[in-house]
Amino acid sequence: MKPLLPAAVLLSALAAGAAAQYTPQVPAPAAASCPECGVVRSVKRKESTSPITAEERKSTAGFVASVPLGGGKPTMGSSSDVRSEMKPPVVTYEVVVRLDNGNFQIVTQADADGLREGDKVRIDRGKVVLRDK
């Protein structure tokens, strides 16, 4: 039995040395390299009018008649109605992004920059932009 003992010690030493040298290389998941990256799920155009503030109501009271200089139909009504008609609607875009980690994020921004469903994007400083290829 004595001759087997040195052979067993030698084999265990070799196995321990081989295990110490082998370190498997596991690639990092893609989500870890870019946590703000994802795919556009939808782009919706939203249009809203800004409401008249209480301060604007106080400053404009009474009856107003507006006659266009270049011709056209005169407008009559309360001053707050005429003022609200002059405000252009506010247009925003609601972009839904499915991030690479599986979460969803909704970003509201002033323009769509040609974004379409299925585009690979990243969220940069609160804005959705196409990912560099």
KOLVEXDREN-45431 format. One record per residue (C-alpha): residue number from 1; residue in one letter; x, y, z. Coordinates in steps of 0.2 Angstrom, whole numbers. Layout:
// KOLVEXDREN-45431
<node><n>NUM</n><res>A</res><xx>X</xx><yy>Y</yy><zz>Z</zz></node>
...
This chain:
// KOLVEXDREN-45431
<node><n>1</n><res>M</res><xx>0</xx><yy>0</yy><zz>0</zz></node>
<node><n>2</n><res>K</res><xx>14</xx><yy>12</yy><zz>3</zz></node>
<node><n>3</n><res>P</res><xx>18</xx><yy>13</yy><zz>-16</zz></node>
<node><n>4</n><res>L</res><xx>1</xx><yy>20</yy><zz>-19</zz></node>
<node><n>5</n><res>L</res><xx>2</xx><yy>34</yy><zz>-7</zz></node>
<node><n>6</n><res>P</res><xx>15</xx><yy>44</yy><zz>-16</zz></node>
<node><n>7</n><res>A</res><xx>5</xx><yy>41</yy><zz>-33</zz></node>
<node><n>8</n><res>A</res><xx>-11</xx><yy>47</yy><zz>-25</zz></node>
<node><n>9</n><res>V</res><xx>-2</xx><yy>63</yy><zz>-18</zz></node>
<node><n>10</n><res>L</res><xx>6</xx><yy>66</yy><zz>-35</zz></node>
<node><n>11</n><res>L</res><xx>-11</xx><yy>65</yy><zz>-44</zz></node>
<node><n>12</n><res>S</res><xx>-20</xx><yy>76</yy><zz>-31</zz></node>
<node><n>13</n><res>A</res><xx>-6</xx><yy>89</yy><zz>-33</zz></node>
<node><n>14</n><res>L</res><xx>-8</xx><yy>89</yy><zz>-52</zz></node>
<node><n>15</n><res>A</res><xx>-27</xx><yy>90</yy><zz>-51</zz></node>
<node><n>16</n><res>A</res><xx>-26</xx><yy>105</yy><zz>-39</zz></node>
<node><n>17</n><res>G</res><xx>-13</xx><yy>114</yy><zz>-50</zz></node>
<node><n>18</n><res>A</res><xx>-23</xx><yy>111</yy><zz>-66</zz></node>
<node><n>19</n><res>A</res><xx>-39</xx><yy>118</yy><zz>-57</zz></node>
<node><n>20</n><res>A</res><xx>-30</xx><yy>133</yy><zz>-51</zz></node>
<node><n>21</n><res>Q</res><xx>-24</xx><yy>137</yy><zz>-69</zz></node>
<node><n>22</n><res>Y</res><xx>-41</xx><yy>135</yy><zz>-78</zz></node>
<node><n>23</n><res>T</res><xx>-52</xx><yy>150</yy><zz>-76</zz></node>
<node><n>24</n><res>P</res><xx>-67</xx><yy>149</yy><zz>-88</zz></node>
<node><n>25</n><res>Q</res><xx>-70</xx><yy>166</yy><zz>-98</zz></node>
<node><n>26</n><res>V</res><xx>-89</xx><yy>170</yy><zz>-96</zz></node>
<node><n>27</n><res>P</res><xx>-94</xx><yy>185</yy><zz>-107</zz></node>
<node><n>28</n><res>A</res><xx>-103</xx><yy>199</yy><zz>-98</zz></node>
<node><n>29</n><res>P</res><xx>-122</xx><yy>200</yy><zz>-102</zz></node>
<node><n>30</n><res>A</res><xx>-126</xx><yy>214</yy><zz>-115</zz></node>
<node><n>31</n><res>A</res><xx>-138</xx><yy>222</yy><zz>-103</zz></node>
<node><n>32</n><res>A</res><xx>-123</xx><yy>226</yy><zz>-91</zz></node>
<node><n>33</n><res>S</res><xx>-113</xx><yy>235</yy><zz>-104</zz></node>
<node><n>34</n><res>C</res><xx>-128</xx><yy>247</yy><zz>-109</zz></node>
<node><n>35</n><res>P</res><xx>-142</xx><yy>248</yy><zz>-96</zz></node>
<node><n>36</n><res>E</res><xx>-150</xx><yy>262</yy><zz>-105</zz></node>
<node><n>37</n><res>C</res><xx>-151</xx><yy>252</yy><zz>-122</zz></node>
<node><n>38</n><res>G</res><xx>-167</xx><yy>244</yy><zz>-129</zz></node>
<node><n>39</n><res>V</res><xx>-179</xx><yy>243</yy><zz>-143</zz></node>
<node><n>40</n><res>V</res><xx>-193</xx><yy>256</yy><zz>-147</zz></node>
<node><n>41</n><res>R</res><xx>-210</xx><yy>248</yy><zz>-144</zz></node>
<node><n>42</n><res>S</res><xx>-221</xx><yy>263</yy><zz>-149</zz></node>
<node><n>43</n><res>V</res><xx>-220</xx><yy>281</yy><zz>-154</zz></node>
<node><n>44</n><res>K</res><xx>-236</xx><yy>291</yy><zz>-151</zz></node>
<node><n>45</n><res>R</res><xx>-239</xx><yy>310</yy><zz>-155</zz></node>
<node><n>46</n><res>K</res><xx>-248</xx><yy>319</yy><zz>-142</zz></node>
<node><n>47</n><res>E</res><xx>-256</xx><yy>336</yy><zz>-145</zz></node>
<node><n>48</n><res>S</res><xx>-262</xx><yy>347</yy><zz>-130</zz></node>
<node><n>49</n><res>T</res><xx>-267</xx><yy>365</yy><zz>-128</zz></node>
<node><n>50</n><res>S</res><xx>-260</xx><yy>375</yy><zz>-113</zz></node>
<node><n>51</n><res>P</res><xx>-273</xx><yy>380</yy><zz>-101</zz></node>
<node><n>52</n><res>I</res><xx>-276</xx><yy>399</yy><zz>-97</zz></node>
<node><n>53</n><res>T</res><xx>-268</xx><yy>403</yy><zz>-81</zz></node>
<node><n>54</n><res>A</res><xx>-278</xx><yy>412</yy><zz>-67</zz></node>
<node><n>55</n><res>E</res><xx>-266</xx><yy>427</yy><zz>-70</zz></node>
<node><n>56</n><res>E</res><xx>-271</xx><yy>428</yy><zz>-88</zz></node>
<node><n>57</n><res>R</res><xx>-289</xx><yy>427</yy><zz>-84</zz></node>
<node><n>58</n><res>K</res><xx>-287</xx><yy>442</yy><zz>-72</zz></node>
<node><n>59</n><res>S</res><xx>-278</xx><yy>452</yy><zz>-84</zz></node>
<node><n>60</n><res>T</res><xx>-290</xx><yy>450</yy><zz>-98</zz></node>
<node><n>61</n><res>A</res><xx>-308</xx><yy>454</yy><zz>-94</zz></node>
<node><n>62</n><res>G</res><xx>-322</xx><yy>460</yy><zz>-105</zz></node>
<node><n>63</n><res>F</res><xx>-328</xx><yy>459</yy><zz>-123</zz></node>
<node><n>64</n><res>V</res><xx>-316</xx><yy>459</yy><zz>-138</zz></node>
<node><n>65</n><res>A</res><xx>-318</xx><yy>461</yy><zz>-156</zz></node>
<node><n>66</n><res>S</res><xx>-304</xx><yy>456</yy><zz>-168</zz></node>
<node><n>67</n><res>V</res><xx>-304</xx><yy>462</yy><zz>-186</zz></node>
<node><n>68</n><res>P</res><xx>-290</xx><yy>454</yy><zz>-197</zz></node>
<node><n>69</n><res>L</res><xx>-281</xx><yy>468</yy><zz>-207</zz></node>
<node><n>70</n><res>G</res><xx>-279</xx><yy>457</yy><zz>-223</zz></node>
<node><n>71</n><res>G</res><xx>-297</xx><yy>453</yy><zz>-224</zz></node>
<node><n>72</n><res>G</res><xx>-306</xx><yy>438</yy><zz>-216</zz></node>
<node><n>73</n><res>K</res><xx>-319</xx><yy>435</yy><zz>-203</zz></node>
<node><n>74</n><res>P</res><xx>-319</xx><yy>446</yy><zz>-188</zz></node>
<node><n>75</n><res>T</res><xx>-319</xx><yy>437</yy><zz>-171</zz></node>
<node><n>76</n><res>M</res><xx>-329</xx><yy>442</yy><zz>-156</zz></node>
<node><n>77</n><res>G</res><xx>-331</xx><yy>436</yy><zz>-139</zz></node>
<node><n>78</n><res>S</res><xx>-323</xx><yy>437</yy><zz>-122</zz></node>
<node><n>79</n><res>S</res><xx>-305</xx><yy>441</yy><zz>-121</zz></node>
<node><n>80</n><res>S</res><xx>-300</xx><yy>425</yy><zz>-113</zz></node>
<node><n>81</n><res>D</res><xx>-308</xx><yy>415</yy><zz>-127</zz></node>
<node><n>82</n><res>V</res><xx>-299</xx><yy>425</yy><zz>-140</zz></node>
<node><n>83</n><res>R</res><xx>-282</xx><yy>423</yy><zz>-131</zz></node>
<node><n>84</n><res>S</res><xx>-284</xx><yy>404</yy><zz>-130</zz></node>
<node><n>85</n><res>E</res><xx>-288</xx><yy>403</yy><zz>-148</zz></node>
<node><n>86</n><res>M</res><xx>-271</xx><yy>412</yy><zz>-152</zz></node>
<node><n>87</n><res>K</res><xx>-261</xx><yy>399</yy><zz>-142</zz></node>
<node><n>88</n><res>P</res><xx>-254</xx><yy>385</yy><zz>-153</zz></node>
<node><n>89</n><res>P</res><xx>-255</xx><yy>367</yy><zz>-147</zz></node>
<node><n>90</n><res>V</res><xx>-241</xx><yy>359</yy><zz>-139</zz></node>
<node><n>91</n><res>V</res><xx>-234</xx><yy>344</yy><zz>-148</zz></node>
<node><n>92</n><res>T</res><xx>-225</xx><yy>330</yy><zz>-139</zz></node>
<node><n>93</n><res>Y</res><xx>-220</xx><yy>312</yy><zz>-143</zz></node>
<node><n>94</n><res>E</res><xx>-222</xx><yy>298</yy><zz>-130</zz></node>
<node><n>95</n><res>V</res><xx>-209</xx><yy>284</yy><zz>-134</zz></node>
<node><n>96</n><res>V</res><xx>-211</xx><yy>267</yy><zz>-126</zz></node>
<node><n>97</n><res>V</res><xx>-194</xx><yy>258</yy><zz>-125</zz></node>
<node><n>98</n><res>R</res><xx>-191</xx><yy>240</yy><zz>-119</zz></node>
<node><n>99</n><res>L</res><xx>-174</xx><yy>240</yy><zz>-111</zz></node>
<node><n>100</n><res>D</res><xx>-162</xx><yy>226</yy><zz>-114</zz></node>
<node><n>101</n><res>N</res><xx>-165</xx><yy>220</yy><zz>-96</zz></node>
<node><n>102</n><res>G</res><xx>-183</xx><yy>218</yy><zz>-99</zz></node>
<node><n>103</n><res>N</res><xx>-190</xx><yy>233</yy><zz>-91</zz></node>
<node><n>104</n><res>F</res><xx>-200</xx><yy>246</yy><zz>-100</zz></node>
<node><n>105</n><res>Q</res><xx>-197</xx><yy>265</yy><zz>-100</zz></node>
<node><n>106</n><res>I</res><xx>-209</xx><yy>279</yy><zz>-106</zz></node>
<node><n>107</n><res>V</res><xx>-200</xx><yy>295</yy><zz>-112</zz></node>
<node><n>108</n><res>T</res><xx>-209</xx><yy>311</yy><zz>-117</zz></node>
<node><n>109</n><res>Q</res><xx>-199</xx><yy>322</yy><zz>-128</zz></node>
<node><n>110</n><res>A</res><xx>-202</xx><yy>337</yy><zz>-140</zz></node>
<node><n>111</n><res>D</res><xx>-198</xx><yy>328</yy><zz>-156</zz></node>
<node><n>112</n><res>A</res><xx>-198</xx><yy>310</yy><zz>-163</zz></node>
<node><n>113</n><res>D</res><xx>-182</xx><yy>312</yy><zz>-173</zz></node>
<node><n>114</n><res>G</res><xx>-188</xx><yy>298</yy><zz>-185</zz></node>
<node><n>115</n><res>L</res><xx>-189</xx><yy>285</yy><zz>-172</zz></node>
<node><n>116</n><res>R</res><xx>-200</xx><yy>270</yy><zz>-177</zz></node>
<node><n>117</n><res>E</res><xx>-206</xx><yy>254</yy><zz>-169</zz></node>
<node><n>118</n><res>G</res><xx>-191</xx><yy>241</yy><zz>-169</zz></node>
<node><n>119</n><res>D</res><xx>-177</xx><yy>254</yy><zz>-169</zz></node>
<node><n>120</n><res>K</res><xx>-163</xx><yy>250</yy><zz>-158</zz></node>
<node><n>121</n><res>V</res><xx>-160</xx><yy>265</yy><zz>-146</zz></node>
<node><n>122</n><res>R</res><xx>-153</xx><yy>271</yy><zz>-130</zz></node>
<node><n>123</n><res>I</res><xx>-159</xx><yy>284</yy><zz>-118</zz></node>
<node><n>124</n><res>D</res><xx>-147</xx><yy>298</yy><zz>-116</zz></node>
<node><n>125</n><res>R</res><xx>-150</xx><yy>312</yy><zz>-104</zz></node>
<node><n>126</n><res>G</res><xx>-169</xx><yy>309</yy><zz>-104</zz></node>
<node><n>127</n><res>K</res><xx>-170</xx><yy>308</yy><zz>-123</zz></node>
<node><n>128</n><res>V</res><xx>-172</xx><yy>293</yy><zz>-134</zz></node>
<node><n>129</n><res>V</res><xx>-158</xx><yy>292</yy><zz>-148</zz></node>
<node><n>130</n><res>L</res><xx>-154</xx><yy>279</yy><zz>-161</zz></node>
<node><n>131</n><res>R</res><xx>-140</xx><yy>267</yy><zz>-155</zz></node>
<node><n>132</n><res>D</res><xx>-123</xx><yy>269</yy><zz>-164</zz></node>
<node><n>133</n><res>K</res><xx>-120</xx><yy>254</yy><zz>-175</zz></node>
